[in-house]
Amino acid sequence: MAVTRDTIDHSTLTHLVEAGVVCGADVIGQPGGWGVMIKYGMSERALAAQRGAVRIFKKFETLVGYLKEIGIAEYRVNAANFDPAALKAHITRPDAAERMRHAHKSADYDKWFRAQVQEALDDPRPSIPHEQVKAEWAAERAKLLKFASKSKSS
């Protein structure tokens, strides 16, 4: 199917079908799937995806279900340029697997962190005032610095 600027979106197509002005549809095979040309009045336009490009259905069954659902049960099929081998040539994105691993790690960390926070909230022991904790850690830090300076001079 040639790339065209003259496309029709799902919403417009649905309204045209409801109004009864769609007079035909051609399903056109191509490498990578199936496209649809919608005929209404004196116009013929390709069905557009959400971002405006021509919509391509990888599976014929999905296209048939889509057309039936909006009310188009009859159409012509042109499979001359359909290439099933192109469907099998799966384009991989090397970053996709890494992105998914990262997402799972993030979800695991989030689950762990939330459990730690809830455990702290549920702890029945009394809270320690911030000033007391600061004083205890200042004493500990001074002790460690003194120990470190003795180790350097030896």
C-alpha positions as CSV (number, residue, x, y, z in Angstrom):
1,M,0.0,0.0,0.0
2,A,1.5,3.4,-0.9
3,V,2.0,5.8,1.9
4,T,-0.6,8.5,1.7
5,R,-1.5,11.6,3.6
6,D,-5.1,11.0,2.9
7,T,-6.1,8.8,5.9
8,I,-9.2,8.2,7.9
9,D,-9.1,7.6,11.7
10,H,-11.1,5.1,13.7
11,S,-13.5,7.6,15.1
12,T,-14.4,9.1,11.7
13,L,-14.7,5.6,10.1
14,T,-17.1,4.5,12.9
15,H,-19.3,7.5,12.3
16,L,-19.3,7.0,8.5
17,V,-20.3,3.3,9.0
18,E,-23.1,4.3,11.4
19,A,-24.3,6.8,8.8
20,G,-24.3,4.1,6.1
21,V,-22.1,6.0,3.7
22,V,-19.2,3.5,3.5
23,C,-19.6,1.8,0.2
24,G,-16.6,-0.6,0.3
25,A,-13.3,-1.6,1.7
26,D,-10.2,-3.2,0.2
27,V,-7.8,-5.2,2.3
28,I,-4.4,-4.9,0.8
29,G,-1.6,-7.3,1.7
30,Q,2.0,-6.0,1.9
31,P,5.3,-7.0,3.5
32,G,4.6,-7.0,7.2
33,G,0.8,-7.3,7.3
34,W,-2.4,-5.9,6.0
35,G,-3.7,-2.4,5.3
36,V,-7.3,-1.2,4.6
37,M,-8.6,1.3,2.1
38,I,-12.0,2.6,2.9
39,K,-14.4,3.8,0.1
40,Y,-17.1,6.4,0.9
41,G,-18.7,8.8,-1.5
42,M,-16.1,9.7,-4.1
43,S,-13.3,9.3,-1.7
44,E,-10.9,6.4,-0.8
45,R,-8.7,6.7,2.2
46,A,-6.3,4.4,4.1
47,L,-7.2,3.6,7.7
48,A,-4.8,5.5,10.0
49,A,-3.2,4.4,13.3
50,Q,-3.4,6.6,16.3
51,R,-0.3,8.6,15.4
52,G,-1.6,9.3,11.9
53,A,0.5,6.8,9.9
54,V,-1.3,4.1,7.8
55,R,-2.4,1.3,10.1
56,I,-0.9,-2.1,9.4
57,F,-2.5,-5.3,10.9
58,K,0.1,-8.1,11.4
59,K,-2.6,-10.7,11.6
60,F,-5.4,-11.0,9.1
61,E,-7.7,-12.4,11.8
62,T,-7.3,-9.2,13.9
63,L,-8.2,-7.1,10.8
64,V,-11.3,-9.2,10.1
65,G,-12.4,-8.9,13.8
66,Y,-11.8,-5.1,13.7
67,L,-13.8,-4.6,10.5
68,K,-16.7,-6.8,11.7
69,E,-16.8,-5.0,15.0
70,I,-17.3,-1.6,13.4
71,G,-19.9,-3.0,10.9
72,I,-18.0,-3.8,7.8
73,A,-18.6,-7.5,6.9
74,E,-17.8,-7.4,3.2
75,Y,-14.6,-6.3,1.6
76,R,-12.2,-7.3,-1.2
77,V,-8.8,-8.8,-0.4
78,N,-5.7,-8.2,-2.6
79,A,-2.9,-10.5,-1.4
80,A,-0.5,-9.9,-4.3
81,N,2.1,-8.0,-2.3
82,F,1.6,-9.9,1.0
83,D,4.8,-11.4,2.2
84,P,4.5,-13.8,5.1
85,A,8.3,-14.1,5.4
86,A,8.3,-10.4,6.4
87,L,6.1,-11.2,9.4
88,K,8.6,-13.7,10.6
89,A,11.5,-11.2,10.3
90,H,11.0,-10.0,13.9
91,I,12.7,-6.7,14.5
92,T,14.3,-6.8,17.9
93,R,15.2,-3.8,20.0
94,P,18.4,-4.6,22.0
95,D,17.4,-2.1,24.7
96,A,14.0,-3.7,25.3
97,A,15.3,-6.7,27.3
98,E,17.5,-4.4,29.4
99,R,14.6,-2.0,30.0
100,M,12.4,-4.9,31.1
101,R,15.1,-6.2,33.5
102,H,15.5,-2.7,34.9
103,A,11.7,-2.4,35.4
104,H,11.5,-5.7,37.2
105,K,14.5,-4.8,39.4
106,S,12.8,-1.5,40.2
107,A,9.5,-3.2,41.0
108,D,11.3,-5.6,43.3
109,Y,13.2,-2.8,45.1
110,D,10.0,-0.8,45.5
111,K,8.3,-3.9,47.0
112,W,11.2,-4.4,49.4
113,F,11.5,-0.7,50.3
114,R,7.7,-0.5,51.1
115,A,8.0,-3.6,53.3
116,Q,10.9,-2.0,55.2
117,V,8.9,1.2,55.8
118,Q,5.8,-0.7,56.9
119,E,8.0,-2.9,59.3
120,A,9.4,0.3,60.8
121,L,5.9,1.8,61.1
122,D,4.6,-1.4,62.8
123,D,7.6,-1.6,65.2
124,P,6.1,-1.3,68.8
125,R,9.4,0.0,70.3
126,P,9.4,3.7,71.2
127,S,11.0,6.2,68.8
128,I,14.4,7.7,69.5
129,P,14.5,11.5,69.3
130,H,16.6,12.8,66.4
131,E,18.9,14.9,68.7
132,Q,19.8,11.8,70.7
133,V,20.6,9.8,67.5
134,K,22.7,12.7,66.2
135,A,24.7,12.9,69.5
136,E,25.3,9.1,69.5
137,W,26.5,9.1,66.0
138,A,28.7,12.2,66.6
139,A,30.4,10.3,69.4
140,E,30.8,7.2,67.3
141,R,32.2,9.2,64.4
142,A,34.7,10.9,66.7
143,K,35.8,7.5,68.0
144,L,36.3,6.2,64.5
145,L,38.2,9.3,63.4
146,K,40.5,9.0,66.4
147,F,41.1,5.3,65.6
148,A,41.8,6.1,61.9
149,S,44.3,8.9,62.8
150,K,46.2,6.4,65.1
151,S,46.3,3.8,62.3
152,K,47.8,6.4,59.9
153,S,50.5,7.5,62.2
154,S,51.7,3.9,63.0
